[in-house]
Amino acid sequence: MKVTFVHLGREHLGIEYLSSVLKKAGHEISLAYDPGLFGTEDNVFYIPFLERVFDRKNEVISRIESSTPDLVAFSVYTSNYQWTCDVARTIKEKMNVKTVFGGVHVSLVPEEVVKNDFVDFVIIGEGEYALLDLVNTLSSNRPEYSIPNVWYKKGGEVIKNPLRPPIKDLDSLPFPDKGLFENYINYRDDYMVMTARGCVFSCSYCCEAYFHKIYSDGYFRRRSASSVISELKAMKKRYNFKRVMFFDSVFFTDKKWLSGFLHEYKKEISVPFRCEGHVSFVDEDLIRLMKDSGCYGIDFGVQTFNESIRKDILHRNETNDQIDKAFSICGKLKLRYDVDLIFGLPLVKEEDYELALEFMYSHKYFNRLKCYYLAYYPKLPIVDRAIELGIIYTKDVESFEKGNVGDFFHQDSINDPHHKAWKDNFEKLYKLFPVMPSFLKRFIIKKKLYRHFHIIPGFIVIVFQLAIGLCKRDFRFIIYIKYYLSHFKKKVVNYGRI
């Protein structure tokens, strides 16, 4: 059977795993892809004018048509839901083809998604074997309405099948189908891999909290070290990659596993890597092990330095003392790290944003203060809390379920004018803060000059961000630049063929 996946955004490991499972069973797979350059899915440069120039929706639709699929599959998250609906609606008008929607947003609000007349099937939860079972039954022309995780439409009714347990043995899955994206992603620069699924934490604003709820327990699982090393060895031979990004929610939750894995990684792979981390796991031995094995950067999600908001609103229990200790250890051992902060959190005040500056003033080895915006995704605990506080209302929740939300990277959900002013000032200062000399940082904080940073043109901030990356030898900025240049080149070449 011929299946075409449709995707907007960066490389998608979930689709790669779905594709590898289907290909192993003998099905024919293709991809219709829009990288979403300069749009809301672009977590580096959001430039609406260039987004329109590089928009590929028409190319995506043409690609779907030319692949003549039997099934069109969409992996949906809340911020791209409206885009996927537009594409699916158009395809249904042009072709007699079945469509299936899966992904995070579908798992959160399947009732909302399944009622669309351009959606034939919905898959909730993990999709590999649910999609495989669905494709197998469709290809055999034997109707089957009892596949776990799959919702069907039959005679005007929706058949809602229960969840199957999560895949316990991740080693049993074939390696992700990297070939699906290889015409769009330069794996030689940066190879993305996951060693685990799920997260040991349940932050109120993250979809992992919902998956913990619906799966009760056993949702966090880790691959064996040998499985991950085998994938990296095979893909290094294939792509000769120069760096690795571990895409786990938190890479180093298990020190025993990590020690054994990194011993083999250093011996067999031996290229620089970066990862996501959590301060509660950090000690000197761990950071020494990480750096000795090739780690060049850790991304720590702090979100706010207001401990009360972090604990009561975000359901994060780490203390500022733990954060300070982790950052100090990284500084002592000279391992660069990024700090994630979220604007627009409930109950936040101007002094909370200033607290981040005071806190980071004494830490010299951080790489970036990365700015994100709170997005209210449906069914998550933070939505209920925001309703209790009168920040959002029932009508807002209905809008979130339809995908009308600000995204985590660029379009925020801040309505309060004071919050908007703080965001406009502090966001620019945070991005410039890492390259400022100490005396200037102290002067800005003491005189509260951050209140005037909104007047700095955005392009100046972008230039300084690039300067920060180059001065600190941040591989990611080099990768970003090469990524954009490659797509510019493709755009020019394609334009010349018109």
N, C-alpha and C positions, 0 to 999 in steps of 0.2 A: 504494500500500500504506500502511496505517496503522501508525505506529510510535509507541510511548509510551516516553519516557525516564523513568527513576526515579532520584531523587537525594536524598541526605541531606547537608546541610551548606550552605556558602555558595555563591555563584554559581560555576558550573563552565564555564570557557571551553572545555574540551575538548568538552563536550556541545553547546555553542553552535556549534562548528565542525562537529561531526557532523550536527547538525540542518540547518545551512545547506547542506551538501553534498547531503543527502537532499531537502530542499525544492527545490533547484535542479533535481533530477532528477524532480520532480513528485510526490513522496511526501508524505503527510499526517502531520504531527508534533504530538505533545502532550507535556505534562510532568506527572508526578506528583511532588510536591516536599514535602519536610520540611526546613525550615531548620535543624533540630537545635538550637533555642534552649536554652541553659543545659546542654546535654549535652556529651559528650566532643568533639564536632565544633565546639563553640563556643570560639574561642580568646581570648575576653574574659572571660566570666563562666560558670564551671562551678558550677551549683547543682542538685544531683540532685532536690530536691523540686520546683523549678520545671520541671525537665526533664520530670518526669512530668505536670505540669499542661499543658505545651505540647506534649506528644507528639502527633504527627500520623500515626502509622503506619496507624491505621484509615482516616483521611482519604485517605492515599496509596493504600491498597488500593481504596477506593471510587472514587477518581479513575481508577485503572487500569481498573476494571470499566466505568465509565461511558464511557470513551473507546473501548471495543470494539476494541482493537488487534489487528492480525495478528501483531505482534511486540512484545515488551516488552524494552527494552534497559537494562542496568545498567552504570554506570561505577563500578568497584570499586577502592577502596584498602584496605589491610590493616585499618585501624581500623573501617571500616564494612562489612567483609565479612560478619560474622555478621548484621547488620541486613539486608543485601541478600538473604542466604540465607533469612531468615525471611519477607521479603516475597515472594520468588519462590516459595517453597514454598506459601505461602497462595494465591497467584494460580493456581498449577497445580492446587490442590484445587478452586478455584472456576470456572476457565475452561479451555477447550481452546485454548491459545495457546502459541506458541513463545517461548522466552526466549534472549537472548544476553548473555553476560557479557564485558566488556572492561575496560580500565583497568590501572593500575599493578600491583595485586595479582595480577591474572590473568596479566600478562606475567611476573611473578616466579615464580609457581607454577601454570602452566596445568594440570599433571597433577592437582593437588589439586582445582581448581575443576571441571574437566570431568567428574569422576566423580560429581558430584551428579546425582541423577535429575531434578531440577527445572531443570537447565541443558541446553539443547539445542545451543547453539553457544558457542564460545569464540573471542575475537579477541585476538591478541597483538600487541604493538608499536603503531605508529600505526594508527588505526582508520578514518579518513575513507573511503578508497576500498575497504578491505576490507569495511566495513559496507555501503557502497553496492552493491558487487558481490553481497553476500549478499542484500540486500533485493531487488535486481533479479531475481535468480534465483528467490527465493521468490515474488515477485509474478507471475512468468511460469510458475510451476508446472513448471519444468524443473530437476530435481535437478542440482546441480553440486557436486562434492566436491574440487575442485582449486584453490579460490580461495586465493592466498597470504595468510598471517596468520590464516586461519580453520581451526579444528579442528571436526570433525564426529563424530557418533556414527552408525554404520551397522552393523546386524546384530550388535550387541554389541561392536563394535570402535570404536576412536577413530582417525580419520584425521587425522594431524598434518601440515598443510601448512607449508612453509618461510616464513620472513619475506620480504616484499618490501622493496626498498630504501626508506629514508625519503624523504619528499617533498622533492625538492631545491629546487624553486621555490615558496616559501611564498606568493609573490604570486599564484600560480595559484589559490589557494583563495579561495572567496567570503568576504566578511566574516562574522564570527560572528553567529549568529542571536540578537541581544540581546532580541528580542521574546519569546523563550521564557521568560525570567525577569523580564520587565518588570513583572509584577503583584506581584512579591515584592521586587525590588531597586529602590531609588531611584537611578537613574543620574544624576539631576540633581546629587546630592551628590558622587558619586565614580564615574568611568567607568574600568573595568579593561580594559587592552589589553596584548597581547604583541607585541613587535617581533622576538622570536627564539624558537626552540625548542632545547631541550637546554641544556647548560652546558659551558663550557670546562674545568671542574674535575671531578674524580672523587672527592669526599669519601666516605669509607668507609661512612658511615651513611646516604647518600642514594641514592635509586633511580637517579639519573643515572649512578652508577658502573656499575650493571648494564646500562643502555642503551648506554653506551660499549662495554661488553664484547660485547654481542650484535650491535651494528651495526659494530663494529670502528672505522670512521672515518666522518666526514661526518655525524655525528648533530647537531652544533651547526650551526644555520643561522639566517640573519637575513633578515628582510624588507627590501625597499628602503624608503628614507625616504619616497618618494612614495606607496607603498602604505599605510604607517601614517598619513601625513597625510591621505590620501583617506578612510580609515576614520574618523579623528577629525573631519574636516570634516563628513562625512555624519551622524555620530552627534551631533555638537554641534548641528547643525541640527534633528535629531530630538528630542534630550533636553535641549538647552541645559545641559549639565553644567558645574559650577563648579570641578571638580578632576579630575585624572587620576592613576591608579595604574598604573605600568608594572610588569607582573607577571613580567618576565624574571628568570631566576635571577641574572644580573648584567647590569644595564642598560648599563653603560659599558665594555664590553670593547674596542671599536673607536673610538678617538678621532676618526679621520677621518670615519667614518659618523656619529658622535654630533654632531660640529660641524655637518655639513651638515643633519642632521635637526633639531637644535635651532634653527638659523637659521630654518628653515621653520616649526617649531612656534611660535616666538615671534611670527612674522608672521601665521600663519594661525589658530592655536588660542589661544595667550596666556592660559592658565589655570594656576594652581599645580599642581605635580605632585610625586609622591614615587616612590621606586624602591628596588630592592635593589642593593647595591654590594659591592665587594671592595677591601680596602685596597691591594692590589698595583697597582691601576690609578690610584690617587689622586695628583694633583699639584696645585699651585696653579692652573695654567691650567684644568684640568678642573673644579675646584670653582667657579672664577669663572664659567666657561661655564655650569655647571649652575644656579648661583644667579641669574645674569643672565637665564636662560631661564625661570625660575619655579619651580625646585626648592625645596621647603620641608622636605624630609626624606629622609634616606638610611638604610636599614636595613643595618647591617654584621653579618655573621655571624662572630663571633670564637670562640664556643663554650667556649673555656677560654684563660686566660693562661699556662698551663703549656706552654711551647714544645715540650717533648719529647712530651707526650701529643697535642698538636695535630698534630705531624708524624708520629709513629710510629703512633698509633692512628687518627687522623682523616684522615690523608693530606692535610693542609693545610700548605703550605710557607711561608706568610707568617710573618715574624718579629715579635716584640714591638716592635722599632724601627720597622718599617713601620706597624704599628698606631698607635703613638704619633705618628708623622709625619702619618698620615692624619687622626687625631683633632685634632691641633694645627692642621692646615690648615683643617679645618672650623670649629674654634673661632675662628681668626683671621679667617675670612671670614664668621663668624656664620651658618653653615648647620647647622641642628639635625640630629642623627642618633641612631638607636637602636643598641643593642649587644645581640646575641643571645648567650645563654649556655646551656649544656646541663648539667643535673644528672645524676649517675649514670654518668659516663664511667669506663671501666676505668682503674684505677691512680690515680684522683684522691684527693687527701688534703685535710684541712681547710685547710692553708695555701694550697692552690690557689684555694679560694674566697676566702680572705682577700686573695690576690694581686690578684684582680679589684678589690677595694676600694682597695688601695694604688695600683693602676694608674690607676683612674678618679678618684682624689682630686684629681689635678692638672688634670683636664679639666673645664671648667665649662660647656661648651655641649652636652653630650649630653642627650638628651631622656628616654630610658628605658633601664634595664637589663632586657631582656625574658628571662624565665625559661622554658626548655623542659626536657623530660625525654627522655633517651635511650630510643628505642623500637627494638627489634631486629626490623627487617623482614627477611623471608627472602631468602636468596641474596646478601646484601650482604657486603662484605669484613669489616665490623666483627663480624659474627656468627662468622666463622671465627676471628678474633682473640680474641674473648671465650671461645670454646671452648678455645683454646690456653691461655688464662690461667686456666681453671677457673671462670670466672664464670657461664657457662651450660653446658647439657649437651644431648646429642642429643634427649632427650625434650622439651626446651624448644623446639628448632627445629621439631619436629613440631607443637607447639602454635602457634608463630608462623605456620606455613603455614596453619593453620585460622583465622587472624585473632585469636587470643587473645593480643594484645599490649597493652601500655600505649600510649596515644596520645602524640603529640609535645607536646600542649598541657597535659594535665591529669593523666592517670594514668600514673605512671612505673613503670619496671621495677626500681626500687631495692629490694633485699632486705636488704642489710647494715644493721643497726641504727644503726651510726655514720654511714653515708651518709644514712640517713633523718633523723637528728638534724641533720646539717649542712644538708640540704635545707630542713627546717622552719625553721631559723634564718636562713640566708642568703637564701632566697627572699623572705622578708618584708623583710629589710634592703635587698636590691637594689631592691625596688619603692619603698621609701621614700627611698633614698639621693639621688635627684636633687634633692629639695627640702630636704635637710638643710643647715644652715649648716656652713661648713668646720670651725669649732671642734668641733662636735658629731660630725662624721664622724671627725676625728682622735681625739677622746676615745673613741669607740666602738671604733675599731681598736686603739688603744693599750691599753685596758683589757679588750679581747676581750669586750665586752658583747654582741656578736652572738650569743653562746651562749645568750642569754636571750630572743631575739626570738620564739621559738615561742609565748610566752605572749600575744603581741599578737593580739587577735581578728581574724579574717579580714575582717570588715566594715569595721574601721578601716583596713586596708590598701586596700580597694576605695575608700573615701572619699578617702584620700590620693592614690590613683592618679587619680581624677577631678579632684582639685584640681591635680595636676601638669599634667594635660592642659589644664585651663582656664587656669592661670597662664601656661603656655608657649604658649597659643593653638594647641594641637595640633588641627588640623581633624579628625583621626581620632576623637577622643573625642566631638566633636559629632556626627559621622556615626554612631558607635555608639549614642549616646543616642537619636537620631532613629530609628535602625533598630529598636531595642527598643520604643520607644514605638509605632511603627507596627504592630508585631506584637501588642503588648498591645491596641491598639485593635481589630484584627481579631479577636482572641480574644474580647473583650467583645461585639462585634457578633454574632459567630457564636453565642456563648452565649445572647444575647438571642433568637435565632431558634429555639432548641431548645424 
